[in-house]
Amino acid sequence: MSVNSDATSMSLLGRAVEEDEQAWNQLVHLYGPLVQRWCRQAGLSDDDTADVFQETFQAVARKLGTFKPRRDVASFRCWLKTIVRTKTIDHHRKANRQATGAGGTDAQLRISEIADPFSEESEEQAASEDAFIVQRAMDLIEKEFDPRNWSAFEQVAMKGRSATDVAKELGVEPQTIRQANYRIRRRLRLVLEDLVE
C-alpha cells in the first residue's frame, strides 16, 4: 500500500485551504462533474457551462477558508450548489444586459414559467448526489491500494461478505482482510471528511 502520510494527515478541504495543488485537483475531480450537471440542468450551453464552472471554482478558491462544515447536512455540496446557482444567475444577468431582448409582461410571464433548477432538492436527489461523490472518491483513491486489497474491500464493504469468507478465497488470514478494509475506509473518510454527512 502506498499512501503518502503527508497527503492524508489533513482533510481534503483543509489541504485545499492551504493551497495544496493535489487537494485542488481532487476537489475538482470529486465535484467538477456535479457542477457541470447542475449547469446543464440550468439550461446552460457547453460554452456557458465552462464559464460558470471556472467562475464557480474561482469563487470556491476565494471563499473556502470561510466555509464551516455542519454535520447535519452534506454541507459542502449544498454550499457549492449555492455558489453554482449564484454564478448561473450572474451569467444570465450578464447575457441579458448584452442581448437586445423583448421585454414587457409577456417576457416576464415566460421567465416566471421556467422552473428553477436549483430549487429545493428531494431526499432522493441529495442521496444520489452524495453517492456520486462517494463513488468519485473511491475512484480517486483506488490506485493508492494494492488491487487484491481493493478487491477484498469491495467484497466486504460493498457486497457485505464476511472477511473470513473473502480471506479463505484469497488464501490469507481474516485479520489481513480486516486491516486492508480499515485502511481503505480510513483513507476514504479522510477524502470525504467535511464533504458529506
Secondary structure, 3 states (H helix, E strand, C coil): CCCCHHHHCCCHHHHHHCCCHHHHHHHHHHHHHHHHHHHHHCCCCHHHHHHHHHHHHHHHHHHHHHCCCCCCCCHHHHHHHHHHHHHHHHHHHHHHHHCCCCCHHHHHHHHHHCCCCCCCCCHHHHHHHHHHHHHHHHHHHHHHCCHHHHHHHHHHHHCCCCHHHHHHHHCCCHHHHHHHHHHHHHHHHHHHCCCCC
